[in-house]
């Protein structure tokens, strides 16, 4: 990790402050992949993040990418991100601030008001109406969000879809620069053999080799559409109770308990196996027969990239972000929010596996999703902003 104190050699580099209110899932993965290939001789990275269930993994990520990690505590449930940011900006010199998400950007907007450090908002999600509230509250929140967004030097979308969503939801002024840099992954992690053989994991889970195993990986939240997967399994169960299929669901999230109760109420418990967040996700991909992404929306869809690089068949919804990630790939596309279409796609793969075509596409996927391309473009963006100030 980088030291807290300023040193002479730091002044020769670009000092990046990366702020994440919710460093979970896609945001944490983005930082782990993209920052890893920012040239260390040209960049110093400080990450300020709130406490989460994945804090231990975030600490490991920070060590791996050579970043300093600063955790902002919450007191009695109240977020203290701003109170961590302002003294940091007062004490240290940063050249660029990159906020991950709208709430992070709002905290930075307040803390950065006196310093006017170039500020980039990286868009990792949609603007959800339910968080804006209703009536007068909605009007006030929307105006504040517009003010924050229009204070940015750069709006950076990890997909064209997600950038266009913001532009159709909020009045973005012409002076705000727009940039799209597609997400990528560390492809070297997804062409190497897993640490454990897939048959060993299946055995540990009590899953027979003949079982058709679906994989769901990610946060248990409405965005990911896990409820539609439950419905699809229910449809297949009603059609043929003797079919040999299970779902391996890996991750954590606020809705995990809700989904488990629903599964039990529908007497589908024998079809689902749950595992907590797994840092070695390659082993999961190499264990399942098909990855399922029934998302309602995605910023881009890194799980699709991971699965395709490994040559694992994938069923993906046609939601924003994800459709962009899987365009011109063998991925099986189904309408978002359609349990029946998802059930049909699963049933089709059970009858006619398509592993060969996905395996053959793996080499192309490795070229397409290599995060080093994104890191190079991001480094150029940072450097151009700094040069424009000099």
N, C-alpha and C positions, 0 to 999 in steps of 0.2 A: 504494500500500500504506500501511497505517497505520504510524506510527512505533513503535519498540519502547518508547520511554520513555512514561511516563504524562503526560498533559496535562490542563489544567484542564477543557477542554470534554468530555473523555471521561467525567468523573464525572457528567455530566448525562445520559448515555446508558446503555442497558443493554449491558454488556460480555459478549459471548457468546464462549465458548471451544468450538470445534468440533473434535472429536478423531476421526481416521480412521486406523486401523491399515492398512487396505487401501483407499486412495482410488482405486479402479479402477472402471470400468464404471458400474454403477448408482449407487454411492455418490458418485462424482465428479460424475456427471450430476445427481444429486439436489442436491448443494451448488451447482452452477453454476446450475441453474434456480431453486431455492427461495430461496437467499440473495440472488439478484439483486433480488428485489422486497421484501425486508425494508427498511423505510424507513431510509435512511442517517442521517437526522436523529434517529432513535430508537435505532439499534443500531451498535455497533462489533463487528466480527467478527475473531477470530483463529482461524486453522485450524492445528492441529498434526497433521502427517501423516508417515507413514514413507515412505522412498524407494521409488518404483516405476518401472516402465517408462513410465508416463504422467505423470511428474513435470513435464516441460516444459509439457504441456497443463494440468496443475493450476496451474502458475504463471500461465499466461495467464488461466485462470478466476479466480484470486484477484485479478488486476489488474482484470478486467472487473466483478467484484462489489464491489470496494473493500475487500477483506479483506487482512489481514496473514497471510502464510504462513510457518510455522515448520516446518522439516524435521528430523525425528528420524533420525539415522544409525543404522545397524546395524553392529556390530563383530563381525567373524568370524562373520557369520550370526546373531548374537544380537540380538534386538530391543532398542532402547534408548528406547522410547517413554516408559516410566515416568520414566527419568532426565532426559528433556526436560521432562516435565510438572511434576514436583515443584518444581524451581527456579522455573519460570514461575508456579506458584500461590503460591509463597513471596514472589516479587518483585512481582507485579501483582495487581490486584483484578478478579475476574470475578464476575458476578452469576448466570450460568447456564452449565452445562456440558452440551453435547449430544454424546453418544457415538454413533458410527455402527458398529453391530455389537457382538457379545458380547466379542470380544477387546479392542476399544477400551475398552469399559465396564470390563473387569477392570483394565486399566492405570489408568484414571481412579479406580476404586474404591480402589486402593492409594495413589495420589498425593493423593487428596482426603480421606483418612481424618482428617487433622487439621483441615481447613478447612470441611468439611461444606457445600460450595456445592451448591445445588439441581442435581440431576443427572437428565438425561433420556436414556434409552436408545432410540434409533431403531432399529427392527428391520428390517434389510435382507435377512435370510436365515433359513433354517431351522436348527434344532439337529440337526446330522448325527451320527448314532451313531458313524460311523467315526472322528470326531475325539475322541469321548469315550473311545475305547479299549475294552478288555474287562476283566472281572474286577474286582479291587480298584481298579485305576486308573480304571475307568469310574465306580465308586461315588464316589471322591474328587473326580473332575472334575465330576460331576453335582452333588455337594453344594456345591462351590465356586461353580459356575454359579448354583445356587439362591441362595446367599448374595449374590452380586453382583446378581442380578436383583431380589431382595427388598430391596436397599438403595436401589433407585431411587425417586425422587420420582414419575417418570412413565415408563410403558412406552408408547411411541409406535409404533404400527404404520402402515406406509404402505398397508396394506390390512387389511380385516377378517380375511381368510384367514390372513395371516401372524401376526397377533396371537393368533388362536384356536389356531394351531399351537403357539405358545410356551406358552399356557395349558394345553394338553393334554399338553405334554412336560415341563413344570416346575411344581412347586407354587408358584404365585404367591399371596402373601398379600393379604388384602383391603385393607390400607392402601395398597398400591401403586396409584396412579391409572392407569387405562387410557384411551388416546386413539387414535382412528383418524383420520388425515388422508390422504386419497388423494393419491398422487403426481400431479404435473402436469408440463407442459412449457412452455417459452417459445414459445407458439403463433405469435408473430410470425416466428420462424425457419422455420416450417413452412407458411407460406402465401406467402412471398416466392419469386420464381423462383430456381433454383439459379445458382451462379456460372458454371457451364459447361453448355451444352446437353447433354442426355443422349446425343444422337447422337454428339457429339464424344467422350464417354467410351467409348461402345461402339466407336467407330472406333479409339481408342487401345488398347483391350483386344483388338481383333481379333474383335469379336462382330458378326455380321451383324444387320441390322434385323429380319429374319424369325425370329431365334432367340428362343425363349421363355426369358427370363432370370429365374431365381429368385435372391432376395437373402437371404443369412444374415448378420446383423450382430451382433457381440457377442464375448464371451470364449469361447475354445475350452477348455471345461471340461465335465465330465460333466453338470452341472446344465442346460446349454443344449441337450442332446439332439442334438448334431450327428451322432453315430453313427447315429441313426435316420434322419436325412436321407440319409446315405451309403447305408444299407440301402434306402431308398425309391428312390433313383436306380438302385441295382442291380436292383431289381424292375422298374423301367421299362425298363432296358437289356436285361434278359432277355426282356421282353415284345416290345420293338420297337427294334432297334438303330439304325434309321434316323430315329428321332424327333429333332427339332431343339430340344434343350433343354440349358441349361447352368446351373451354380450359381456365382454370384459371392459368395464367402465373404470377409467383411471383419472383421478384428480380430486379436487376439493371445491368447496363453494357453499354459499349460503343456502342453496336449494337442495343440497344433498339429502338431508333428512326428509324433506317434502317428497322428493322423487322415490326414496326408498319406501316411504309409507304408501305411496300410490301403487308401486310395484307389488307390495304385499297385499294391498286391498284387492288388486286385480288378479291375485294368485299367480303371479309371474316370477316369483322369487327364484325358482329353479332355473330361470333363463338368464339371470344376471349375476355377475361376479364383480365386486367392487374392490379397488385397490386405492390407497391414498396417493398423493403426488409422488411420482417417481423421477428422480434426477436422470437415471439411465433409461431414457425413453426408447432407445434403439431396440432394447430387448423386447419391449412391448410390441413394437411394430413387427419384429421378426417372429413373434409368437402368433399374431392374429392372421386370419385369412383375408380380411378386408377391413379397412378403416372407414368409419362412417362419420360424416360431418353434416348434420341436418340443420346447420346454422340459420338463424333469421337475418343476421348480418355479420360481417367480418370486416376488419380494416384491410386485410389482405388474405390471410389464411396460411400461416407458416406450417401448420400441421400437414396440409396438403402437399407442400413442397417437400417436407421430410419424408412422407410416405412414398411420394413419386420417385424421389432419389433412391430409395431402397427397393423400388420395384414392387411395392405393395399395392394391390388394387384398392381403389378408393371410390366411395359414393359420396358426392358432394351436392349440396343444394345450390340453386342458381341465385343466391342472395348477393347483394352488393359486396364487393371486395373479394369474396371467395370465387365468384364466377370469373373475375379478372385473373386470379391466381391459377386457375385450372384451364383457362382458355387454350385451345390447341394441344390438349393432352388427352390420354385415353380415359380420363376420369369419367365415371358414369354420373351424369347430371340429372337431378330430379327437381321438380318445383319446390320452392321453399314452402314450409308449413303444410305439406301434403303427406300425411301419414300413409295413405293408400299407395301413392307413387313410390315412397320409400320402401314399403313392404314388397312391392312388385320388383324393385331393383334388387333387394336382398334375395328374394326368391329366385330371380333369374341367375344371380351369381352362384347360388347354392346348386342349381341345376347345371350351369355351364361356367365353370371357373375360367377367369381370363388372366391368369397369372403370367402367361408367356408374353402377352402384349405389353403388360406393365413392366415386366422384367426388361424387355428390350428397350423400353422408353427410359429406363433408369439413367443411361449414359447421357442422353439429351437433357434430362432433368438436372443432372449435376452441373452441366454447363449453364443452364437457364437460371438456376436459383442460387448460384454461388454468391455469397454475401460480400465477397471482396469487391465486386462491381459496385454494390451499394455503398460500401465503406469509402471507396475511392471518390465517388460522387459527393458523398457527405463531407469528406475532407476538403474537396474543392469548394464546396459551398461555404464552409467555415472560413477558409483562407480568403475567399473573395470578399466576405463581409468585413474581415479584419483589414484587408488591404484598402478597401473603400474608405475606411476611417483614417488611414494614414496619409 
